[in-house]
């Protein structure tokens, strides 16, 4: 008997990097970020429905490899992601990723996707959601400290969702600033700066997005005045920070998932009982966000699995009718589910 041809159940839609780029360009970068932001807000508002655990991390001297799982009881999702700051010097990406959604009822995958591009988009959407929720009213200018692979996404997210029209950019590598400024030309007002202090002049929102795997002080306490919002979103891991700890003590700090942020975020510098608010609590009205014009609000963003779940949900919902995916024969599906061996044997006979 010949081996059966793969059934429809054997195939899983796969979004390659090429197709992800086509999808983003077809819809528009700002439209995609805004769409992911909407999905994020929906999922943050039902936070308690999700399984939550700090990401499973394998640390090495060179970087970190992580798995980020979650489920809302109906759909399961995970992301594989690495963070290797040294990669840039070797002509490689600091962050690469892929992710999957599965049906909880059957356990069958329903989507496999690249997430290197998608992670940049969802990180930008998360920053924009935090900024929309916490920043001072009428903010129009942001400082972008760290002008690497995520900087343009961050700037365009705050433009699309928060009304930011001016980005003041600084990086220790002037070539990175020149790259980002060229990419954003015609999309925003871009001011290229030679010091972080210059970048922060007049900015109501400050975003730090650096990658060095070390305790660093990208912002010192005297650099941060009253009434600003800070997104500290650079690549996070134990032993890696961007802000002087005195800034934390002057700020109201907001996080995604406290147990993970205490391991990886800026708040690893302070005591375990340092008070923070999870951003879902503000979105649901359970706790206040910004309450004072002079208040410093700080989003200590490290990235959490629910954000990837939201981004994958968004991509899944955009795919129908686009043709921007491939069907991968990923799942063994014998005619008799008890006869996997027979299916394998018949395939050998046909070879």
N, C-alpha and C positions, 0 to 999 in steps of 0.2 A: 504494500500500500504506500503510495507516495506521501511524503511529508506534507502536512496541510500548509496552505499559504497563510501568512499572517492575517488575523482578523482585525477588525477596526479597533478592538480593545488592545491590540499589541502596540498601537502607535500613540506617541506622545508628542504634542506640538512643541517645537523647539525654536526659540528666538535667538538667532545668531547675533554677533556684534554687527554684522553688515545689515541685517534686517532691523535691529534695534535702531541703528543710525537712520535708516530709511523711514522708520516709523516716527522718530523724533522730528526729522526734517519735514515729513509730510504734515504732521500736526502742528509743528512749531515748538521750539524749545520752551518758550514761556507758557504756552498752552499746556504742554506736558507737565511742567513743574506745578502749574496751578491745579491741574487735574489730580496729580499725586497728592498735593496739599489737601484737597478736598477729601480724598480717600483717607489720608492720615487723620484728619479731624474726625471723620466718621468713626474710625477705629479707636482713636484715643477716647472718644466719648463713650465707647462700650468696653473700656479698658478691663473691667472686672470679668468679662467673658473669656479672656485669653489665658492660656497657660503662660507662665512667666518664669524664666530662669536666666541668671547671668550666662553670657555666651561661654561655650566650652573652648578654652584657649590652650594652644600649645606654643609656649614661648621658647625662643632660642636667642642666641647672641645677635643674630642677624635680623630678627623680626618676630612676627607672630602669625599663626594660622588659627582661624577660629571657625566654629560652627554656631549658627544662630537660629535656634528652633522656636516655633510657637504654634498654637492652634486655637481657633475659636470654637472648637467642638464640632464644626462641620467641615472646615478646610484646615489642612496642616501645611505649614510652610517652613522652609529653612534656607539659609544662605551659607555658602562656603566663602570665606574672605580671608585674604592675607593683608599684612601691613609690614612692608620692608623698606624703611626709609633709605637704606643704602642703594636701592635699586636704581634710583634716578641717575646716580653717577655711572651706572653700568648701562644706561640707555634703556632701562626697563621701567614699567609702571610701579609706583609704590604700592598701589592697591589693585588687586584683581579679584573677581568674584563671579560666582554663578549661583542660581537659586532654583527652587522647585516648589510647586504647589501640588497637593494631593487631596483626594477625596477621603475624608475620615471614614466614611461608611464602608468603602471597599479597600482602602489603602492604596488604590491605584493612583499614580501620578497623573496630573491633568495639564501640567505646564512645566517645561524646563527652559530656563532663560539665562543668557549672559547677564551679569550684574555689575560689570566694571563700569559701563556707562550708566546703568540704572542706579547704582549706588551713588554716583555723583549727583544725579537728578533727585533722588530721594533725600540725600543729605541736605541739598539746597532747599528742598520743599520743607524739611523739618525745621531748618533755621528760619525760614520765612514764616512758618506757623508760629514759632516761638516769638519772633519779632512782632508779628501782627498782634499777638496776645499781650506782649509785655512792653513794647517800645513806647517812648513818649509820643503823644499825639502830634501829628503834623511833621514827623521826621522825614527829611528829604535827602539827607547826606549820610553816607556810610564810609568808614575806614575799613579797608581790606588788607590785613596784615598777613602776608603769606600769599604769593601770587602763583601758586602751582596749579595742578591739574583741576582743582575744584573751584578756583577763584571766580572764573567767569560764570559758572552755574550759580554760585552764591550771589553774585551781584545781580544777575538777571532775575533770580527768584525774588529778591527784595524789591526790585523794580516792579515786577509783575503783580506781586501780592501786597506789598506795603507802601507803594508809591515813592520809593527811593529813586531819585533821578541823577544823583551824583555819587561816584565812587572814587575815593582817594586811596591810591594803591601804593603799598610798600612791600619790598622783599629784599633780603640780604643779597640776592642775586639780581642785579639790574636787568639782566636778560629776561628773567621771569616776568618782571613788571612790564617790560617792552612787549613781550608776547601777549600778556593779558590785555594791555592797552590796545594793541592792534586788533585783537579778537573782539573787543567791546566797542571799537570805533563805530560811530553812527548809531549805536544802540543806547548809550548812556553818555553823560558828561563824565569824562575820565580825567583825573588829575594824578599824574605820576609823581611820586614823592621820594625823597632821598633819605628820610629818617621816619621811624614810626611816629615820632612826635609830630612831624609835619603832616603825616597822613591823618592824624586824629584831630587836627585843628578844625573846629566847627562841626565835627561829625556827631550826630545824635545816636548812631548805631556803630558799634565797633565789632568786627568779626576777626577772630584770630584763627588761622588755618595753616599751621606749620606741621612738619613731619618728623623733626629730629626726635630720636628715641632717648630722651634724657630729661631731667628736671631742668627746665629753662625758664627764664623770666622775660617773656616777650613783652609783657606790660608790667611796669613797675607801679607801685601805689600812687606815686605823685603824677603819673600820666593820666589818671582817670578822674575826671571831675564829676560833679553831681549831675543827676538827671539823664544819664545815658543808659542805653541798653547794650550789653555785651553778649555776643555769641562766641563761646570758647569751644571750637569744634575740631581743632587739629587732631590728627591721628592719635588715639588714646590707648594707653596701656599702663600697667603698673610701672612707676618710676618715670613717667612722662607727663609734664605739665607745661603750661604756657603763661600762667599768671602768678604774680607774687601773692602769697597767701593773705597778705594784709588787705588786698582787694576783696577777697571773699568775706572778710569780717565787716567790710563796709557795705556789702551788697546783700540784697535778697536773692537767694540762689534757687534756681529751678532746674529740675533734672527730669530724665525719662523714667528710669527704673533705679531706685536708690541703691539696692544691693550691688548692682553692676557699677554704678557711677562711683561708689565708695572705693571700689577696687581700681578703676581706670581713670576717673575724671579728675578735675581740679580739686575736688573735695577730699582726695586721698591725702592732701597736705594737712587737713584739720582733724579735730577729734571726731570719734564715731558718733557723738551726740550732737554734732553741728547740725543746726536745723536747715532742712531743705523742703521744698514743695515740689511734688511731681506735677508735670505740666498738665496731665489729664485732670487733675483736681481743679485747676484754674478753668479749663475748658468746660467742665461740668458745673461750675459754680460752687463747688464744695469748699474752695479756698480762694482768697483774693490773689490777684496778680499785682499790677502796678496800682498803687494807691496814692502816690505823691509825685508831684512834678520833679522834685529834687532826688527822688529815690534812684539808686543804681540797681537795675535788674540784671541778673547774670544767668544766662542759659548755659549750663555745663553739659553740653551735648556730647555723648560718646557713641551714639548709634545704638538702636535696640531692635530686636527681631521683629516686633510688631510693625515698625516702619518699613522693613523689607517686605513683610506680608502685604502691607497696603500697596506698595509699589508694584508687586507682582500681580495683585488683584487688578490694579489699574491697567497694566499691560494686557492681562488676559481679556479684559472687557473691551479693549480697543482693537483686538486682532480680527474679529469676525469680518469677513469680506475684504480684508486687505491683501491676503496672500503673502504677508510678510512673516512667514514661519515655514519650517520644514516638519514633516511628519517622520519622527524617528521610530524605528522598529525596536522598542526598548523592552517590551514585556512579553515573556513567554506565555502563549495562550493556546495550549493543546485543546483538541476537541473534547477529550476527556480530561478534566483537571487533575485526575489521579494518575494520568499516564504521561508524565513529563519525560520519563526515560524512553518510552515508545516514540514520542515525537522526535527526540534527539536521534534515536537509532534510525528512524526512517529518513531523516535528513542526511545521515551518513551514507545510507544506501543510494541516495539520489546524487551524491557528490560525484 
